[in-house]
Each structure stands twice: as structure tokens, then as C-alpha cells.
Amino acid sequence: MPYLKTDMSDQKKKEDKAKRLAEQLRANLARRKSQARARRAGEGDARRDGIKAAKTEDKE
């Protein structure tokens, strides 16, 4: 049954890929949440090419 070893290694590769993708997804979500919080707080994005802070006008 040599095909079982290949199936197992393929299964392991799929599991590893799924874990990597899940980690990347969590990191991306955390980064996007951080950016959204910064925009709500009126702070600009830390990156040079990031989104500028929203201007607030003081109404008298």
C-alpha cells in the first residue's frame, strides 16, 4: 500500500496550507481592525502610503 504514504503526505500538506492560510487571515483581520480603529480615532495610517486621517471641523 505505497499510495497510503503519498495520501498521508498530501493530507499533511493540505493541513499545513490550511493552517498557514488561517494564520494569514487572522493577521490580516487584526491589521484591518487596527486600521479601522485608527480612522475612528482620527489618527492617520502609520504607513507612508496609507489612508489620511479624516478632517474634523469645529462648529461654533
Secondary structure, DSSP 8 states (H G I E B T S, - for coil): -HHHHHHHHHHHHHHHHHHHHHHHHHHHHHHHHHHHHHHHTT---SSTTS----------
